């Protein structure tokens, strides 16, 4: 970590804040473009929900990725950051009328539709605007993923997508409507997936669907397989960039694309997860009856993943080189779940030491909130702190 950190009026570094290693981000984007570029027809979109910091979005846009948005506000932010509307896809189970109108006004690439009622509403709104909406249907493939139960999206019990049995009827329904154009199919089975076998299973399911559709003379121009590729939270220094080669090669080997078909990806965590770190200050070292606590000034208001998903983040004391001791690292929020890690070994901590909570670039700053009337954390890049 390099650069001059922001300070307050007393000359003390202002914490907590997010620090983004933009050199790592650019190397990650280069790896994505290099590996995806080996395969004809592969199109990569960035899943904006992972991190919408404008400085991060600008770098991603400059490196040629499209955008995967799940709200009208995300679409608006992406356009302001330079993304071309023709490279924006819009997903989500609950698109409001104004969001649909906004997407149509900006002529985004497509809407990923998740139900028949949504299809009808999009058609009606497009008709009122004398527009034609390009739609891809999000199909729930009923493929489980080896990940946390709260971030699976592709099994039958999830709220996402259209059941496979309803795929042909909704495509036929779209053909009857005058203001929608069927552009393809969309899939997404979950997040933080490290087992390539999960993606292989998705490929096999899509291959079966191709055969089923071709029996009814239905052709599909675009296939969107979502994202889901995970990062190594245990070893952010040793494995800073995910294995994009294995990821894209899995689809190249197992998905039987037809001539002219384009394959779209929506990577989020894998793009930005490792480049972000939450920097927090140690307020107190408290020795309890059975535990020792390092109480820091960041809380789950700044990084909610450990409280929400029991997620692991590597923590480092970047102020100390003393021998390690064992701590529960906890925040100041008045909730028992405000815990970043239990029984973690850190270089001996003292009041004022800075701790780095690693691999926080995805679902960190973007999910911050104002509980306890706390201000949102700032986000700084290594570019601006040089």
C-alpha beads as a LAMMPS data file, in Angstrom:
LAMMPS data file: protein, C-alpha beads

386 atoms
385 bonds

1 atom types
1 bond types

-500.0 500.0 xlo xhi
-500.0 500.0 ylo yhi
-500.0 500.0 zlo zhi

Masses

1 110.0

Atoms # bond

1 1 1 0.000 0.000 0.000
2 1 1 1.476 3.298 -1.053
3 1 1 0.696 6.977 -1.040
4 1 1 -0.145 9.809 1.324
5 1 1 -3.372 8.995 3.146
6 1 1 -5.977 11.724 3.830
7 1 1 -5.693 13.452 7.219
8 1 1 -8.036 15.431 9.453
9 1 1 -7.425 18.904 10.923
10 1 1 -5.308 17.351 13.658
11 1 1 -3.004 15.714 11.140
12 1 1 -4.342 12.237 11.884
13 1 1 -5.247 9.865 9.046
14 1 1 -9.028 9.911 8.594
15 1 1 -10.470 6.463 9.094
16 1 1 -12.224 4.301 8.147
17 1 1 -11.762 4.578 4.383
18 1 1 -11.470 2.376 1.329
19 1 1 -8.189 2.180 -0.533
20 1 1 -8.164 0.938 -4.123
21 1 1 -5.002 -0.364 -5.786
22 1 1 -5.625 0.835 -9.332
23 1 1 -2.487 -0.837 -10.658
24 1 1 -3.940 -4.196 -9.592
25 1 1 -7.319 -3.242 -11.061
26 1 1 -5.729 -2.473 -14.424
27 1 1 -3.739 -5.718 -14.375
28 1 1 -6.949 -7.601 -13.598
29 1 1 -8.767 -5.925 -16.486
30 1 1 -5.868 -6.683 -18.791
31 1 1 -6.056 -10.363 -17.801
32 1 1 -9.801 -10.402 -18.494
33 1 1 -9.406 -8.808 -21.918
34 1 1 -6.479 -11.048 -22.808
35 1 1 -8.235 -14.305 -21.903
36 1 1 -11.702 -13.382 -23.201
37 1 1 -10.117 -12.060 -26.389
38 1 1 -8.860 -15.530 -27.244
39 1 1 -12.434 -16.624 -27.924
40 1 1 -14.557 -15.294 -30.761
41 1 1 -17.802 -13.606 -29.774
42 1 1 -17.066 -13.247 -26.035
43 1 1 -18.402 -9.977 -24.561
44 1 1 -17.626 -8.970 -20.959
45 1 1 -19.820 -6.653 -18.892
46 1 1 -18.918 -5.383 -15.418
47 1 1 -21.539 -6.068 -12.720
48 1 1 -21.880 -2.573 -11.264
49 1 1 -23.533 -3.750 -8.050
50 1 1 -20.096 -4.947 -6.856
51 1 1 -18.641 -1.430 -6.683
52 1 1 -19.952 1.786 -8.220
53 1 1 -17.216 4.175 -7.087
54 1 1 -17.000 6.616 -10.046
55 1 1 -13.191 6.409 -10.170
56 1 1 -13.389 2.618 -10.398
57 1 1 -16.140 2.751 -13.017
58 1 1 -14.106 5.143 -15.139
59 1 1 -11.093 2.801 -15.222
60 1 1 -13.283 -0.191 -16.090
61 1 1 -14.982 1.779 -18.864
62 1 1 -11.616 2.895 -20.266
63 1 1 -10.610 -0.760 -20.504
64 1 1 -13.502 -1.570 -22.800
65 1 1 -15.929 -3.537 -20.632
66 1 1 -19.664 -3.070 -20.887
67 1 1 -21.910 -2.688 -17.840
68 1 1 -24.410 -4.986 -16.154
69 1 1 -26.879 -2.860 -14.189
70 1 1 -29.651 -3.780 -11.765
71 1 1 -31.260 -0.364 -11.286
72 1 1 -31.989 2.793 -13.221
73 1 1 -29.608 4.641 -10.921
74 1 1 -26.803 2.289 -11.912
75 1 1 -27.575 2.888 -15.595
76 1 1 -27.464 6.641 -15.006
77 1 1 -24.163 6.412 -13.136
78 1 1 -22.593 4.242 -15.828
79 1 1 -23.566 6.624 -18.606
80 1 1 -22.079 9.507 -16.621
81 1 1 -18.898 7.439 -16.246
82 1 1 -18.602 7.014 -19.998
83 1 1 -20.172 3.621 -20.715
84 1 1 -21.944 3.457 -24.066
85 1 1 -25.653 2.584 -23.677
86 1 1 -25.205 -0.003 -26.426
87 1 1 -22.968 -1.954 -24.010
88 1 1 -25.343 -1.799 -21.016
89 1 1 -27.591 -4.698 -19.997
90 1 1 -30.281 -4.223 -17.359
91 1 1 -31.322 -7.060 -15.040
92 1 1 -33.415 -7.346 -11.884
93 1 1 -36.712 -8.864 -10.786
94 1 1 -38.355 -5.543 -9.910
95 1 1 -37.823 -2.925 -12.598
96 1 1 -40.024 0.119 -11.949
97 1 1 -41.762 2.042 -14.724
98 1 1 -39.370 4.997 -14.615
99 1 1 -36.372 2.669 -14.805
100 1 1 -37.797 0.937 -17.873
101 1 1 -38.516 4.303 -19.497
102 1 1 -35.013 5.497 -18.728
103 1 1 -33.459 2.386 -20.271
104 1 1 -35.596 2.843 -23.377
105 1 1 -34.753 6.554 -23.630
106 1 1 -31.046 5.756 -23.513
107 1 1 -31.434 2.824 -25.948
108 1 1 -29.545 0.324 -23.794
109 1 1 -28.506 -2.995 -25.324
110 1 1 -31.194 -5.103 -23.660
111 1 1 -33.452 -5.772 -20.704
112 1 1 -32.947 -9.131 -18.973
113 1 1 -36.593 -10.033 -18.341
114 1 1 -37.559 -12.267 -15.416
115 1 1 -41.328 -12.794 -15.741
116 1 1 -44.261 -12.638 -18.152
117 1 1 -45.844 -9.670 -16.304
118 1 1 -42.567 -7.765 -16.660
119 1 1 -42.467 -8.552 -20.393
120 1 1 -45.983 -7.158 -20.841
121 1 1 -45.163 -3.977 -18.901
122 1 1 -42.005 -3.379 -20.946
123 1 1 -43.994 -3.852 -24.153
124 1 1 -46.700 -1.404 -23.011
125 1 1 -44.196 1.253 -21.948
126 1 1 -42.201 0.820 -25.172
127 1 1 -45.412 1.192 -27.179
128 1 1 -46.266 4.435 -25.348
129 1 1 -42.816 5.764 -26.290
130 1 1 -42.909 4.430 -29.873
131 1 1 -39.861 2.294 -29.061
132 1 1 -38.851 -1.343 -29.427
133 1 1 -37.239 -2.947 -26.404
134 1 1 -34.622 -5.648 -26.909
135 1 1 -35.202 -8.380 -24.325
136 1 1 -33.282 -11.412 -23.136
137 1 1 -35.139 -13.866 -20.943
138 1 1 -33.466 -14.843 -17.697
139 1 1 -33.953 -18.569 -17.349
140 1 1 -33.589 -20.261 -13.961
141 1 1 -31.573 -23.361 -14.926
142 1 1 -32.026 -25.095 -11.554
143 1 1 -28.268 -25.515 -11.246
144 1 1 -26.875 -25.324 -7.717
145 1 1 -23.523 -23.673 -7.016
146 1 1 -20.908 -24.450 -4.375
147 1 1 -21.200 -21.176 -2.518
148 1 1 -22.982 -19.525 0.431
149 1 1 -26.725 -20.224 0.468
150 1 1 -27.521 -16.490 0.497
151 1 1 -25.787 -15.882 -2.839
152 1 1 -27.110 -18.753 -4.945
153 1 1 -29.448 -17.562 -7.687
154 1 1 -29.943 -20.462 -10.093
155 1 1 -32.032 -23.021 -8.193
156 1 1 -35.785 -23.443 -8.409
157 1 1 -36.518 -21.927 -4.985
158 1 1 -34.826 -18.595 -5.824
159 1 1 -36.864 -15.543 -6.822
160 1 1 -34.756 -15.019 -9.930
161 1 1 -35.566 -15.985 -13.480
162 1 1 -38.171 -17.869 -15.488
163 1 1 -38.660 -21.609 -14.984
164 1 1 -37.281 -23.739 -17.797
165 1 1 -40.733 -25.143 -18.514
166 1 1 -41.942 -21.606 -19.280
167 1 1 -39.064 -20.720 -21.633
168 1 1 -40.760 -21.566 -24.921
169 1 1 -44.142 -20.018 -23.993
170 1 1 -42.548 -16.678 -23.074
171 1 1 -40.482 -16.625 -26.276
172 1 1 -43.688 -17.298 -28.225
173 1 1 -45.420 -14.574 -26.211
174 1 1 -42.695 -12.103 -27.155
175 1 1 -43.197 -12.909 -30.842
176 1 1 -46.818 -11.767 -30.513
177 1 1 -45.898 -8.389 -29.034
178 1 1 -45.160 -5.469 -31.344
179 1 1 -42.780 -3.479 -29.148
180 1 1 -40.320 -6.073 -27.927
181 1 1 -37.605 -7.910 -29.805
182 1 1 -36.320 -11.275 -28.542
183 1 1 -32.525 -10.895 -28.331
184 1 1 -31.379 -13.916 -26.326
185 1 1 -31.275 -15.867 -23.079
186 1 1 -29.716 -14.956 -19.742
187 1 1 -28.501 -17.215 -16.919
188 1 1 -26.779 -16.634 -13.577
189 1 1 -26.264 -19.369 -10.981
190 1 1 -24.671 -17.493 -8.077
191 1 1 -21.621 -15.695 -6.758
192 1 1 -18.182 -16.471 -5.276
193 1 1 -17.926 -19.707 -7.277
194 1 1 -14.482 -21.327 -7.388
195 1 1 -15.436 -24.785 -8.665
196 1 1 -15.331 -24.734 -12.474
197 1 1 -17.593 -27.783 -12.383
198 1 1 -20.499 -25.471 -11.507
199 1 1 -19.984 -23.513 -14.725
200 1 1 -19.592 -26.757 -16.656
201 1 1 -22.967 -27.885 -15.299
202 1 1 -24.501 -24.627 -16.523
203 1 1 -22.992 -25.202 -19.978
204 1 1 -24.513 -28.676 -20.132
205 1 1 -27.930 -27.326 -19.167
206 1 1 -27.746 -24.603 -21.829
207 1 1 -26.668 -27.175 -24.454
208 1 1 -29.810 -29.175 -23.687
209 1 1 -31.929 -26.044 -24.025
210 1 1 -30.368 -25.290 -27.421
211 1 1 -31.509 -28.675 -28.694
212 1 1 -34.988 -28.129 -27.276
213 1 1 -35.340 -24.711 -28.903
214 1 1 -33.995 -25.815 -32.264
215 1 1 -36.703 -28.460 -32.454
216 1 1 -39.127 -25.528 -32.520
217 1 1 -36.985 -23.543 -34.991
218 1 1 -36.135 -20.930 -32.357
219 1 1 -32.724 -19.326 -32.811
220 1 1 -30.882 -17.430 -30.085
221 1 1 -28.472 -14.639 -31.001
222 1 1 -27.096 -13.818 -27.541
223 1 1 -26.334 -16.080 -24.594
224 1 1 -25.578 -14.366 -21.286
225 1 1 -24.120 -16.684 -18.646
226 1 1 -23.899 -14.061 -15.898
227 1 1 -20.811 -13.982 -13.723
228 1 1 -20.124 -15.684 -10.416
229 1 1 -16.368 -16.254 -10.576
230 1 1 -14.946 -15.925 -7.055
231 1 1 -11.723 -14.589 -5.568
232 1 1 -9.247 -15.995 -3.047
233 1 1 -10.154 -14.278 0.235
234 1 1 -7.617 -16.394 2.127
235 1 1 -4.581 -15.344 0.083
236 1 1 -5.058 -11.872 -1.464
237 1 1 -1.291 -11.352 -1.747
238 1 1 -0.527 -14.746 -3.268
239 1 1 -3.557 -14.838 -5.608
240 1 1 -4.451 -11.213 -6.433
241 1 1 -5.944 -12.027 -9.860
242 1 1 -8.536 -14.804 -10.389
243 1 1 -7.926 -17.617 -12.868
244 1 1 -9.683 -16.053 -15.843
245 1 1 -8.039 -18.524 -18.207
246 1 1 -9.723 -21.488 -16.505
247 1 1 -13.012 -19.585 -16.352
248 1 1 -13.264 -18.623 -20.029
249 1 1 -11.745 -21.917 -21.185
250 1 1 -14.459 -23.813 -19.306
251 1 1 -17.120 -22.173 -21.458
252 1 1 -15.040 -22.600 -24.621
253 1 1 -14.724 -26.342 -23.972
254 1 1 -18.202 -27.159 -22.749
255 1 1 -20.695 -24.685 -24.234
256 1 1 -21.635 -25.600 -27.786
257 1 1 -22.241 -22.187 -29.278
258 1 1 -23.891 -22.017 -32.692
259 1 1 -22.300 -20.018 -35.548
260 1 1 -22.742 -16.279 -35.022
261 1 1 -23.834 -16.533 -31.398
262 1 1 -22.320 -14.076 -28.923
263 1 1 -21.517 -15.122 -25.360
264 1 1 -21.913 -12.437 -22.687
265 1 1 -20.408 -12.457 -19.194
266 1 1 -21.219 -10.283 -16.166
267 1 1 -18.179 -10.310 -13.874
268 1 1 -18.251 -8.205 -10.708
269 1 1 -16.389 -9.492 -7.655
270 1 1 -13.668 -11.039 -9.846
271 1 1 -12.945 -7.604 -11.358
272 1 1 -12.743 -5.425 -8.249
273 1 1 -12.696 -7.657 -5.172
274 1 1 -8.954 -7.890 -4.604
275 1 1 -8.078 -4.272 -5.425
276 1 1 -9.991 -2.846 -2.452
277 1 1 -8.971 -2.667 1.213
278 1 1 -10.841 -1.166 4.166
279 1 1 -8.435 0.780 6.398
280 1 1 -9.541 1.158 10.012
281 1 1 -7.947 2.465 13.204
282 1 1 -7.635 0.552 16.457
283 1 1 -9.466 2.452 19.189
284 1 1 -8.948 0.173 22.174
285 1 1 -7.458 -3.163 23.164
286 1 1 -9.891 -4.741 25.611
287 1 1 -8.989 -7.858 27.574
288 1 1 -12.049 -9.807 28.588
289 1 1 -12.380 -12.854 30.786
290 1 1 -11.736 -15.305 27.935
291 1 1 -10.961 -13.113 24.921
292 1 1 -8.916 -10.155 23.800
293 1 1 -10.677 -7.603 21.604
294 1 1 -9.240 -5.164 19.118
295 1 1 -11.977 -2.526 18.905
296 1 1 -11.716 -0.547 15.651
297 1 1 -13.479 2.503 14.247
298 1 1 -14.961 0.654 11.240
299 1 1 -18.153 -1.308 11.723
300 1 1 -20.571 -3.381 9.727
301 1 1 -21.923 -0.067 8.477
302 1 1 -18.719 0.149 6.426
303 1 1 -18.291 -3.549 5.507
304 1 1 -21.347 -5.688 6.120
305 1 1 -20.198 -8.953 4.519
306 1 1 -18.886 -10.624 7.719
307 1 1 -22.146 -9.866 9.564
308 1 1 -24.413 -10.699 6.611
309 1 1 -22.672 -13.749 5.136
310 1 1 -20.241 -14.770 7.895
311 1 1 -17.673 -13.884 5.238
312 1 1 -13.944 -14.156 5.824
313 1 1 -11.594 -11.237 5.105
314 1 1 -7.877 -11.413 5.786
315 1 1 -6.899 -8.723 8.317
316 1 1 -3.393 -7.263 8.661
317 1 1 -1.923 -4.850 11.195
318 1 1 -0.002 -2.492 8.904
319 1 1 1.359 -0.433 11.830
320 1 1 3.111 -3.196 13.775
321 1 1 5.886 -5.724 13.213
322 1 1 5.722 -7.128 16.751
323 1 1 5.074 -10.845 17.371
324 1 1 1.504 -11.980 16.777
325 1 1 -1.228 -12.117 19.376
326 1 1 -4.825 -13.327 19.116
327 1 1 -7.819 -10.973 18.889
328 1 1 -11.484 -10.723 18.095
329 1 1 -11.626 -7.715 15.752
330 1 1 -14.865 -5.846 16.439
331 1 1 -16.446 -2.526 15.547
332 1 1 -18.236 0.205 17.508
333 1 1 -21.794 -0.514 16.330
334 1 1 -24.344 -1.347 19.034
335 1 1 -25.021 -4.834 17.654
336 1 1 -23.454 -8.152 18.685
337 1 1 -22.984 -9.046 15.010
338 1 1 -20.544 -6.150 14.520
339 1 1 -17.576 -8.508 14.306
340 1 1 -14.997 -8.666 11.509
341 1 1 -13.129 -11.747 12.735
342 1 1 -12.842 -13.982 15.786
343 1 1 -9.622 -15.472 17.184
344 1 1 -7.468 -13.980 14.437
345 1 1 -3.695 -13.714 14.832
346 1 1 -2.337 -10.206 14.199
347 1 1 0.940 -8.472 14.879
348 1 1 0.504 -7.107 18.410
349 1 1 -2.069 -4.316 18.322
350 1 1 -1.985 -0.990 20.116
351 1 1 -4.325 1.973 20.264
352 1 1 -3.913 3.929 17.028
353 1 1 -2.643 1.041 14.892
354 1 1 -4.077 0.836 11.384
355 1 1 -5.617 -2.463 10.336
356 1 1 -6.163 -3.425 6.700
357 1 1 -9.243 -5.542 5.979
358 1 1 -8.378 -7.081 2.632
359 1 1 -10.351 -8.213 -0.436
360 1 1 -13.004 -5.574 0.255
361 1 1 -13.311 -4.095 -3.229
362 1 1 -16.566 -5.914 -3.966
363 1 1 -19.735 -5.449 -1.887
364 1 1 -17.871 -3.228 0.537
365 1 1 -18.157 0.510 -0.043
366 1 1 -21.239 0.002 -2.224
367 1 1 -23.179 -1.667 0.639
368 1 1 -22.172 0.841 3.317
369 1 1 -25.001 2.418 5.308
370 1 1 -25.710 5.136 7.831
371 1 1 -26.871 3.098 10.828
372 1 1 -26.051 4.851 14.145
373 1 1 -25.961 8.080 12.061
374 1 1 -22.486 7.171 10.855
375 1 1 -21.148 8.857 7.698
376 1 1 -20.383 6.714 4.680
377 1 1 -16.704 5.831 4.260
378 1 1 -14.682 7.630 1.602
379 1 1 -13.011 5.739 -1.216
380 1 1 -9.526 6.697 -2.451
381 1 1 -7.465 5.256 -5.280
382 1 1 -3.720 4.751 -5.389
383 1 1 -3.701 7.095 -8.421
384 1 1 -4.818 10.059 -6.355
385 1 1 -2.678 9.285 -3.281
386 1 1 0.639 9.146 -5.143

Bonds

1 1 1 2
2 1 2 3
3 1 3 4
4 1 4 5
5 1 5 6
6 1 6 7
7 1 7 8
8 1 8 9
9 1 9 10
10 1 10 11
11 1 11 12
12 1 12 13
13 1 13 14
14 1 14 15
15 1 15 16
16 1 16 17
17 1 17 18
18 1 18 19
19 1 19 20
20 1 20 21
21 1 21 22
22 1 22 23
23 1 23 24
24 1 24 25
25 1 25 26
26 1 26 27
27 1 27 28
28 1 28 29
29 1 29 30
30 1 30 31
31 1 31 32
32 1 32 33
33 1 33 34
34 1 34 35
35 1 35 36
36 1 36 37
37 1 37 38
38 1 38 39
39 1 39 40
40 1 40 41
41 1 41 42
42 1 42 43
43 1 43 44
44 1 44 45
45 1 45 46
46 1 46 47
47 1 47 48
48 1 48 49
49 1 49 50
50 1 50 51
51 1 51 52
52 1 52 53
53 1 53 54
54 1 54 55
55 1 55 56
56 1 56 57
57 1 57 58
58 1 58 59
59 1 59 60
60 1 60 61
61 1 61 62
62 1 62 63
63 1 63 64
64 1 64 65
65 1 65 66
66 1 66 67
67 1 67 68
68 1 68 69
69 1 69 70
70 1 70 71
71 1 71 72
72 1 72 73
73 1 73 74
74 1 74 75
75 1 75 76
76 1 76 77
77 1 77 78
78 1 78 79
79 1 79 80
80 1 80 81
81 1 81 82
82 1 82 83
83 1 83 84
84 1 84 85
85 1 85 86
86 1 86 87
87 1 87 88
88 1 88 89
89 1 89 90
90 1 90 91
91 1 91 92
92 1 92 93
93 1 93 94
94 1 94 95
95 1 95 96
96 1 96 97
97 1 97 98
98 1 98 99
99 1 99 100
100 1 100 101
101 1 101 102
102 1 102 103
103 1 103 104
104 1 104 105
105 1 105 106
106 1 106 107
107 1 107 108
108 1 108 109
109 1 109 110
110 1 110 111
111 1 111 112
112 1 112 113
113 1 113 114
114 1 114 115
115 1 115 116
116 1 116 117
117 1 117 118
118 1 118 119
119 1 119 120
120 1 120 121
121 1 121 122
122 1 122 123
123 1 123 124
124 1 124 125
125 1 125 126
126 1 126 127
127 1 127 128
128 1 128 129
129 1 129 130
130 1 130 131
131 1 131 132
132 1 132 133
133 1 133 134
134 1 134 135
135 1 135 136
136 1 136 137
137 1 137 138
138 1 138 139
139 1 139 140
140 1 140 141
141 1 141 142
142 1 142 143
143 1 143 144
144 1 144 145
145 1 145 146
146 1 146 147
147 1 147 148
148 1 148 149
149 1 149 150
150 1 150 151
151 1 151 152
152 1 152 153
153 1 153 154
154 1 154 155
155 1 155 156
156 1 156 157
157 1 157 158
158 1 158 159
159 1 159 160
160 1 160 161
161 1 161 162
162 1 162 163
163 1 163 164
164 1 164 165
165 1 165 166
166 1 166 167
167 1 167 168
168 1 168 169
169 1 169 170
170 1 170 171
171 1 171 172
172 1 172 173
173 1 173 174
174 1 174 175
175 1 175 176
176 1 176 177
177 1 177 178
178 1 178 179
179 1 179 180
180 1 180 181
181 1 181 182
182 1 182 183
183 1 183 184
184 1 184 185
185 1 185 186
186 1 186 187
187 1 187 188
188 1 188 189
189 1 189 190
190 1 190 191
191 1 191 192
192 1 192 193
193 1 193 194
194 1 194 195
195 1 195 196
196 1 196 197
197 1 197 198
198 1 198 199
199 1 199 200
200 1 200 201
201 1 201 202
202 1 202 203
203 1 203 204
204 1 204 205
205 1 205 206
206 1 206 207
207 1 207 208
208 1 208 209
209 1 209 210
210 1 210 211
211 1 211 212
212 1 212 213
213 1 213 214
214 1 214 215
215 1 215 216
216 1 216 217
217 1 217 218
218 1 218 219
219 1 219 220
220 1 220 221
221 1 221 222
222 1 222 223
223 1 223 224
224 1 224 225
225 1 225 226
226 1 226 227
227 1 227 228
228 1 228 229
229 1 229 230
230 1 230 231
231 1 231 232
232 1 232 233
233 1 233 234
234 1 234 235
235 1 235 236
236 1 236 237
237 1 237 238
238 1 238 239
239 1 239 240
240 1 240 241
241 1 241 242
242 1 242 243
243 1 243 244
244 1 244 245
245 1 245 246
246 1 246 247
247 1 247 248
248 1 248 249
249 1 249 250
250 1 250 251
251 1 251 252
252 1 252 253
253 1 253 254
254 1 254 255
255 1 255 256
256 1 256 257
257 1 257 258
258 1 258 259
259 1 259 260
260 1 260 261
261 1 261 262
262 1 262 263
263 1 263 264
264 1 264 265
265 1 265 266
266 1 266 267
267 1 267 268
268 1 268 269
269 1 269 270
270 1 270 271
271 1 271 272
272 1 272 273
273 1 273 274
274 1 274 275
275 1 275 276
276 1 276 277
277 1 277 278
278 1 278 279
279 1 279 280
280 1 280 281
281 1 281 282
282 1 282 283
283 1 283 284
284 1 284 285
285 1 285 286
286 1 286 287
287 1 287 288
288 1 288 289
289 1 289 290
290 1 290 291
291 1 291 292
292 1 292 293
293 1 293 294
294 1 294 295
295 1 295 296
296 1 296 297
297 1 297 298
298 1 298 299
299 1 299 300
300 1 300 301
301 1 301 302
302 1 302 303
303 1 303 304
304 1 304 305
305 1 305 306
306 1 306 307
307 1 307 308
308 1 308 309
309 1 309 310
310 1 310 311
311 1 311 312
312 1 312 313
313 1 313 314
314 1 314 315
315 1 315 316
316 1 316 317
317 1 317 318
318 1 318 319
319 1 319 320
320 1 320 321
321 1 321 322
322 1 322 323
323 1 323 324
324 1 324 325
325 1 325 326
326 1 326 327
327 1 327 328
328 1 328 329
329 1 329 330
330 1 330 331
331 1 331 332
332 1 332 333
333 1 333 334
334 1 334 335
335 1 335 336
336 1 336 337
337 1 337 338
338 1 338 339
339 1 339 340
340 1 340 341
341 1 341 342
342 1 342 343
343 1 343 344
344 1 344 345
345 1 345 346
346 1 346 347
347 1 347 348
348 1 348 349
349 1 349 350
350 1 350 351
351 1 351 352
352 1 352 353
353 1 353 354
354 1 354 355
355 1 355 356
356 1 356 357
357 1 357 358
358 1 358 359
359 1 359 360
360 1 360 361
361 1 361 362
362 1 362 363
363 1 363 364
364 1 364 365
365 1 365 366
366 1 366 367
367 1 367 368
368 1 368 369
369 1 369 370
370 1 370 371
371 1 371 372
372 1 372 373
373 1 373 374
374 1 374 375
375 1 375 376
376 1 376 377
377 1 377 378
378 1 378 379
379 1 379 380
380 1 380 381
381 1 381 382
382 1 382 383
383 1 383 384
384 1 384 385
385 1 385 386
